[in-house]
Amino acid sequence: MSEDFTLDLGAVGFVGHDLMRPECVLATRSGHLYCSDWRGGVVRIGPDGSRRAIGCAARREDTDFMPNGIALLRDGSLLVANLGAEGGVWRLYPDGHREPWAMEVGGERVAAANFVWLDDRERVWITVMYRSNPGAGRKRLGKGAAADGYIVLVESVDRPQTARIVADGLAATNECRISLDGKWLLVNETFHKRIVRFALADDGSLGAREVFAEFDDDTLPDGMTLDAEGGLWITGIAANKIIRVMPDGRWHLVVEDSNADHMAAIRKAIADGTLDRVLFYKNPAKVLPNVTSLAFGGPDLRTAYLGSVSGDRVAYFRSPVAGVPPAHWDW
């Protein structure tokens, strides 16, 4: 059933309220959700629907800190990838204060961190989409921008000084995961419309890049999450697609909530090298709020929660297959 599952948009529900660009969502066994928030922090949603802002300003205009990817740590703090002018990955504590955690690698400033992820060994993976023209709202998106993104590995949360670049020369480097068998690091190259993978050594070093799956022109892979059968659930930004990719690279469409005129404008802007966030973040969809990430949660890990760049709530649906418990599941 999981191989041919399709989602009816009428089955999509929503949780939370008064969120701002909840691009990344994390779920825990306790039922709490953590959402990055464009007001400079993270919002925690309780199982009862209660809402707690952590480090958020009252208004977007009151901060230049721009959270994108987030990772929950054992002590309840979070690592936050910052797309704002200062860039880097920061540590945000439960009382709302934050401090720099990884601001450079090999003497090079991490200008605009896109994604941060904690693997089962509690190593930290960071992706940077572009070195060129960093900064939210100033970056030229699409294939007109240089393929100068990279992946960083940090050996542990307590040793940010071990940060090293393990893959370079990627195009719009987005979310990454380690395959269920532990043999591969997989990563989305958003504007090249594909997933690439690297053979993964025990010390975290990576082999040569190879293409694992390629998509059509309207599929811009952003988020990536593993299920218990080894499938990859991919969110396609702008077209509001959810795709499941099999361990052999075959894939099928789970749902799409797109607008043909909007996608034609995005395709043209990508080809021209003129795509910006104003166009990219418009959302003429019927139901889905410009989906960017997916996190499995619920008591059975079969509730899929969707991050977004255009919504003020978190969409969710029921999956026929459970997700893989994340490293933070019991924290």
C-alpha positions as CSV (number, residue, x, y, z in Angstrom):
1,M,0.0,0.0,0.0
2,S,2.8,2.4,0.8
3,E,4.3,2.2,-2.7
4,D,1.2,3.5,-4.4
5,F,-0.3,5.7,-1.6
6,T,-1.9,9.0,-2.7
7,L,-3.2,11.7,-0.5
8,D,-6.6,13.4,-0.8
9,L,-6.3,17.1,0.0
10,G,-9.5,16.8,1.9
11,A,-7.7,14.6,4.4
12,V,-5.2,17.3,5.3
13,G,-5.5,18.8,8.8
14,F,-3.9,21.7,10.5
15,V,-2.4,22.4,13.9
16,G,-1.0,25.6,15.6
17,H,-1.7,29.2,14.9
18,D,0.1,32.6,14.6
19,L,3.2,31.0,13.1
20,M,5.5,32.9,10.7
21,R,7.2,30.9,8.0
22,P,7.5,27.6,9.9
23,E,10.0,26.2,7.4
24,C,11.2,23.4,9.6
25,V,9.1,21.2,11.9
26,L,10.3,18.7,14.4
27,A,8.1,16.1,16.3
28,T,8.8,14.3,19.6
29,R,7.3,11.2,21.3
30,S,5.7,13.6,23.9
31,G,3.6,15.1,21.2
32,H,5.4,18.4,21.1
33,L,6.2,20.1,17.8
34,Y,9.0,22.6,17.3
35,C,8.7,25.1,14.4
36,S,11.3,27.6,13.2
37,D,9.7,31.1,13.1
38,W,10.7,34.1,11.0
39,R,10.5,36.4,14.0
40,G,13.9,35.1,15.1
41,G,13.2,32.0,17.1
42,V,11.3,28.8,17.5
43,V,7.7,28.1,18.5
44,R,6.8,25.0,20.5
45,I,3.3,23.6,20.1
46,G,2.1,21.3,22.9
47,P,-0.1,18.2,22.5
48,D,-3.0,20.3,23.8
49,G,-2.4,23.0,21.2
50,S,-0.7,25.4,23.5
51,R,1.9,27.6,22.0
52,R,5.2,28.9,23.4
53,A,7.5,31.2,21.5
54,I,11.2,30.7,22.3
55,G,13.5,33.6,21.4
56,C,10.9,35.2,19.0
57,A,10.6,39.0,18.6
58,A,7.2,40.6,18.8
59,R,7.4,41.4,15.1
60,R,9.5,40.3,12.1
61,E,10.8,43.9,11.7
62,D,12.3,43.7,15.2
63,T,15.0,41.1,14.3
64,D,17.4,40.3,11.4
65,F,17.8,36.7,12.7
66,M,16.2,34.4,10.2
67,P,15.7,30.8,11.4
68,N,15.5,28.1,8.7
69,G,16.5,24.5,9.7
70,I,16.5,23.5,13.4
71,A,17.7,20.6,15.4
72,L,16.6,19.7,19.0
73,L,19.4,18.8,21.5
74,R,19.4,16.7,24.6
75,D,19.3,19.6,27.0
76,G,16.2,21.1,25.3
77,S,18.2,23.7,23.4
78,L,18.1,23.9,19.6
79,L,20.6,24.5,16.9
80,V,19.3,27.0,14.4
81,A,20.5,27.6,10.8
82,N,20.4,31.3,10.2
83,L,19.7,32.8,6.8
84,G,20.1,36.3,8.1
85,A,23.0,38.7,7.6
86,E,25.2,37.1,10.4
87,G,24.7,33.6,9.0
88,G,26.0,30.6,10.8
89,V,24.4,28.1,13.1
90,W,23.4,29.3,16.5
91,R,22.3,27.6,19.8
92,L,19.0,28.7,21.1
93,Y,18.3,27.9,24.8
94,P,14.8,27.3,26.4
95,D,14.9,30.7,28.1
96,G,15.1,32.4,24.7
97,H,18.8,33.6,24.6
98,R,21.0,32.4,21.8
99,E,24.7,32.3,21.1
100,P,26.9,31.5,18.1
101,W,27.7,27.8,17.7
102,A,29.3,27.3,14.3
103,M,30.1,30.5,12.4
104,E,33.0,29.4,10.3
105,V,34.5,26.2,8.8
106,G,38.2,26.0,7.8
107,G,38.6,29.7,8.3
108,E,35.6,30.4,6.0
109,R,32.6,32.2,7.3
110,V,29.3,30.3,7.0
111,A,27.5,33.1,5.3
112,A,23.9,31.7,5.2
113,A,23.2,28.3,6.8
114,N,20.2,26.6,5.3
115,F,19.7,23.3,7.2
116,V,21.0,21.6,10.3
117,W,20.4,18.0,11.3
118,L,21.4,15.7,14.1
119,D,22.1,12.1,13.1
120,D,21.7,9.0,15.3
121,R,25.3,9.3,16.4
122,E,24.6,12.9,17.4
123,R,26.9,14.3,14.7
124,V,25.7,17.6,13.2
125,W,25.2,18.0,9.5
126,I,24.9,21.5,8.0
127,T,24.0,22.5,4.5
128,V,24.7,25.8,2.8
129,M,22.9,26.5,-0.5
130,Y,25.2,29.1,-1.9
131,R,28.4,30.9,-1.0
132,S,27.6,33.6,-3.6
133,N,25.2,36.5,-2.8
134,P,24.2,35.3,0.7
135,G,21.4,36.8,2.6
136,A,17.6,36.4,2.6
137,G,16.0,38.5,0.0
138,R,19.2,39.3,-1.8
139,K,20.2,35.9,-3.1
140,R,19.6,35.1,-6.7
141,L,17.8,31.8,-6.8
142,G,17.7,29.1,-9.5
143,K,20.2,27.6,-11.8
144,G,21.6,31.1,-12.7
145,A,23.3,31.1,-9.3
146,A,26.7,29.4,-8.9
147,A,26.9,25.8,-7.9
148,D,29.0,26.6,-4.8
149,G,27.0,25.1,-2.0
150,Y,28.5,22.6,0.4
151,I,27.9,20.2,3.3
152,V,29.5,20.5,6.7
153,L,30.0,17.7,9.3
154,V,30.6,18.5,13.0
155,E,31.7,15.5,15.1
156,S,29.5,16.4,18.1
157,V,27.4,19.1,19.6
158,D,30.1,19.8,22.2
159,R,32.9,20.2,19.6
160,P,31.8,22.7,17.0
161,Q,35.5,23.4,16.3
162,T,35.6,20.0,14.5
163,A,33.4,21.4,11.7
164,R,34.7,20.4,8.2
165,I,33.4,20.6,4.7
166,V,32.8,17.1,3.5
167,A,31.2,17.9,0.1
168,D,31.5,21.0,-2.1
169,G,30.3,22.3,-5.4
170,L,26.7,21.5,-5.0
171,A,23.8,23.4,-6.5
172,A,21.3,24.8,-4.0
173,T,22.2,22.3,-1.3
174,N,19.1,21.5,0.8
175,E,18.0,18.9,3.3
176,C,20.1,15.7,3.8
177,R,19.7,12.3,5.4
178,I,21.6,9.1,5.9
179,S,20.1,6.1,4.2
180,L,18.4,3.4,6.4
181,D,21.4,1.0,5.8
182,G,23.9,3.7,6.8
183,K,25.8,3.5,3.5
184,W,24.8,6.8,1.9
185,L,24.4,10.4,2.6
186,L,21.5,11.7,0.4
187,V,20.9,15.4,-0.3
188,N,18.5,17.5,-2.4
189,E,19.8,19.8,-5.0
190,T,16.8,21.9,-5.3
191,F,17.1,23.8,-8.6
192,H,18.8,20.9,-10.3
193,K,15.6,19.0,-9.5
194,R,17.4,15.9,-8.2
195,I,18.6,13.9,-5.2
196,V,22.3,13.1,-5.2
197,R,24.1,10.7,-2.8
198,F,27.6,10.1,-1.5
199,A,29.1,6.8,-0.1
200,L,29.4,7.4,3.6
201,A,32.5,6.2,5.5
202,D,32.5,5.6,9.2
203,D,34.5,8.7,9.9
204,G,31.9,10.8,8.0
205,S,34.0,11.4,4.9
206,L,32.1,11.1,1.6
207,G,32.8,9.4,-1.7
208,A,32.1,10.8,-5.1
209,R,28.7,12.4,-5.9
210,E,26.2,10.4,-7.9
211,V,22.7,11.1,-9.0
212,F,20.1,9.0,-7.1
213,A,16.8,10.3,-8.4
214,E,15.8,13.0,-10.9
215,F,12.4,14.8,-11.1
216,D,10.4,16.8,-13.6
217,D,10.7,20.6,-14.2
218,D,8.0,21.4,-11.6
219,T,9.5,19.3,-8.8
220,L,12.0,21.4,-6.7
221,P,13.0,19.1,-3.9
222,D,13.4,20.8,-0.6
223,G,12.7,18.6,2.5
224,M,13.7,15.0,2.9
225,T,12.6,12.4,5.5
226,L,13.1,8.7,5.9
227,D,10.4,6.1,6.6
228,A,10.8,2.7,8.2
229,E,10.9,0.9,4.9
230,G,13.8,3.0,3.6
231,G,11.7,5.3,1.5
232,L,12.4,9.0,1.2
233,W,9.6,11.4,1.5
234,I,10.4,14.6,-0.5
235,T,8.6,17.9,-0.3
236,G,8.6,19.9,-3.5
237,I,8.4,23.7,-2.8
238,A,6.2,26.0,-4.9
239,A,4.3,23.1,-6.6
240,N,3.3,21.8,-3.1
241,K,4.4,18.3,-4.0
242,I,5.0,15.3,-1.8
243,I,6.9,12.5,-3.4
244,R,8.0,9.1,-2.0
245,V,11.2,7.8,-3.4
246,M,12.0,4.0,-3.2
247,P,15.4,2.7,-2.1
248,D,16.2,2.0,-5.7
249,G,15.5,5.5,-6.9
250,R,12.0,4.9,-8.3
251,W,9.5,7.5,-7.1
252,H,5.8,8.3,-7.3
253,L,3.7,11.4,-6.6
254,V,1.7,11.3,-3.3
255,V,0.0,14.7,-3.8
256,E,0.3,18.0,-5.6
257,D,-1.5,21.3,-4.9
258,S,-0.1,23.7,-7.6
259,N,-1.2,26.5,-9.9
260,A,-0.2,26.1,-13.5
261,D,0.3,29.8,-14.1
262,H,2.4,30.2,-11.0
263,M,4.6,27.3,-11.9
264,A,5.1,28.6,-15.4
265,A,6.3,31.9,-14.0
266,I,8.7,30.1,-11.7
267,R,10.1,27.9,-14.5
268,K,10.7,31.1,-16.6
269,A,12.4,32.9,-13.7
270,I,14.6,29.9,-13.0
271,A,15.6,29.7,-16.7
272,D,16.3,33.5,-16.8
273,G,18.2,33.5,-13.5
274,T,15.7,36.1,-12.1
275,L,13.9,34.0,-9.5
276,D,13.5,35.7,-6.1
277,R,11.7,35.0,-2.9
278,V,8.8,37.3,-3.6
279,L,7.7,35.1,-6.5
280,F,8.9,31.8,-5.0
281,Y,7.0,32.2,-1.8
282,K,3.6,33.2,-3.3
283,N,1.2,30.4,-2.7
284,P,-1.9,30.2,-4.9
285,A,-2.5,26.6,-3.8
286,K,-5.9,25.4,-2.6
287,V,-4.9,23.7,0.6
288,L,-1.1,23.3,1.2
289,P,0.9,26.3,2.4
290,N,4.0,26.1,0.2
291,V,5.5,22.9,1.8
292,T,9.2,22.7,2.5
293,S,9.8,19.9,5.0
294,L,8.2,16.8,6.5
295,A,8.5,15.3,10.0
296,F,6.9,12.0,11.1
297,G,5.3,12.1,14.6
298,G,2.3,10.9,16.6
299,P,2.3,7.9,18.9
300,D,2.9,5.5,15.9
301,L,5.1,7.8,13.9
302,R,2.5,7.8,11.1
303,T,1.4,11.4,11.3
304,A,3.3,13.5,8.8
305,Y,3.7,17.2,9.7
306,L,4.6,19.7,6.9
307,G,6.8,22.7,7.3
308,S,6.2,25.7,5.0
309,V,7.4,29.1,4.0
310,S,4.0,30.7,3.4
311,G,1.7,29.3,6.2
312,D,0.8,30.3,9.7
313,R,-0.2,26.8,10.7
314,V,1.3,23.3,10.3
315,A,-0.4,21.0,7.9
316,Y,-0.5,17.2,8.6
317,F,-1.8,14.0,7.2
318,R,-1.8,10.3,8.1
319,S,0.8,8.1,6.3
320,P,0.4,4.3,5.6
321,V,4.0,3.8,6.7
322,A,5.8,5.0,9.9
323,G,8.7,7.3,9.9
324,V,12.1,6.6,11.3
325,P,12.4,7.9,14.9
326,P,14.7,10.9,14.8
327,A,17.6,11.2,17.2
328,H,15.6,13.7,19.4
329,W,12.5,11.5,19.5
330,D,12.6,10.9,23.3
331,W,14.0,14.3,24.4
